[in-house]
Amino acid sequence: MSNICLEVKTCSTRLMIFSVIASLVLSVIKGGIGILGKSEALVADGLYSFYQGFICARSLITKRDIEPDKDSNRFPLLTTGQIWFVSSVVGLILILGVFDVFVFSIIRLIKAASGWIVDPSPYAFYVASFSSTVNYIFSCYSNCAVQQTAVKNIAELNHSFRLSVLISMIALVGIGLSRWAWLGGDAFAAMVIVVLIVKPVFGLFQKYQGDRLNTTSMGTNIT
């Protein structure tokens, strides 16, 4: 393997490992604080972080496009059928979570319209701010990696983090509006986030195609 191939492999592997850890940790933090802090937008943001962490872990396990000297359709740990099954189970869990967020967001909007004061905790605002910063850093790092390498995984990961930044910013604005301007801001932001993540989540039910997997499965292409 040439030095260039080794560099590509190292860059891809390092970025994916960091992405898996960061995404899963953020998903737990955002999910917990969102539930305890009464923020549907932060919970929805956490669901996408979990999705992103799973996608990164799946690409890392299959080692797709990372070892150029090997057949990209060879999966050292799982077969394509097993990968599809696990992806479908995760997709089903995420769909249930997204549906739950959507329903509670509607209830929150109705309560806000009725004058009920259900504003998110300030900790939800702090976590959303932290999440936006972390996702932006990873987006910049993956963008630099895209410019230096031609590995498809990194390009897909870059699209995913760019969407993460957008989602975290929407959650941040929604929480801020709900606390200081409009009680329904958090719920409305949650519904917008649900619309953004539904398509990528449903992409988990598609048959895994290895190197033929398109960027839709990693998230919406933000240009």
C-alpha positions, -999 to +999 in steps of 0.1 A: +000+000+000+014+034-010+020+062+015-010+081+000-033+051+006-021+048+042-027+085+047-062+082+033-070+052+055-056+068+086-075+101+080-108+082+073-105+059+103-095+087+127-123+110+116-149+082+118-138+071+153-140+106+166-173+111+149-188+080+164-177+089+199-188+126+196-222+118+180-232+091+205-221+111+235-240+141+222-271+120+215-272+108+251-266+143+266-291+160+243-317+133+248-314+134+285-313+171+289-340+175+263-364+152+282-356+166+317-354+202+304-387+199+284-372+207+250-386+187+221-362+204+197-332+192+217-346+156+218-350+157+180-314+170+177-303+141+199-321+116+176-302+129+146-269+126+165-277+090+173-285+084+137-252+100+126-232+080+152-247+048+139-240+056+102-204+064+111-200+032+131-215+012+102-191+027+077-162+021+101-171-015+107-175-023+070-143-004+062-160+007+029-136+027+006-109+028+033-087+000+020-083+007-018-063-025-024-093-047-014-127-053-029-150-026-015-178-051-012-160-073+013-173-068+048-148-082+074-173-083+103-209-083+089-226-095+058-248-071+037-279-088+050-268-084+087-260-048+081-294-042+065-311-059+094-293-038+121-299-007+101-336-015+098-339-020+136-321+013+143-343+029+117-375+016+134-363+029+168-355+063+153-389+065+135-407+058+168-386+085+184-393+110+156-430+102+158-430+107+195-413+141+192-437+152+165-468+143+186-455+160+217-445+190+196-481+194+185-493+191+221-467+217+231-480+241+204-516+236+216-505+243+252-486+274+241-516+287+222-537+281+253-514+302+274-496+274+292-461+283+302-439+254+293-405+269+285-374+247+282-347+247+308-317+270+304-295+239+304-312+229+271-301+261+256-265+256+269-264+220+255-277+232+221-250+259+220-223+233+228-237+209+202-237+236+175-200+244+183-189+207+183-207+199+151-192+230+134-157+219+144-163+184+130-178+199+098-147+221+093-124+191+100-143+168+076-144+196+050-106+198+051-104+161+048-126+161+017-103+186+000-072+164+008-087+130+000-112+115-024-126+089+001-164+087-003-170+081+034-155+114+043-176+133+017-207+117+031-196+124+067-191+161+057-227+163+044-239+148+076-220+172+099-232+202+078-268+190+084-260+185+121-249+221+123-281+233+107-302+211+130-284+222+162-288+259+151-325+253+146-328+237+180-308+266+196-330+293+180-362+274+189-352+270+225-342+307+227-375+318+212-395+296+236-377+310+266-377+347+257-402+354+229-427+327+218-437+297+239-442+276+208-407+282+194-392+250+208-421+229+195-420+245+161-382+240+158-387+203+167-412+199+139-388+215+114-360+192+126-383+162+122-390+171+086-352+174+079-343+140+094-372+119+082-357+112+048-322+101+060-338+079+087-360+062+061-328+057+041-317+031+067-343+007+053-327+007+019-305-023+010-269-015+020-249-012-012-214-007+001-195+017-021-227+024-040-245+039-011-253+075-020-251+106+002-288+106+008-283+079+035-260+103+054-283+132+054-296+160+033-271+177+009-268+212+022-254+236-004 
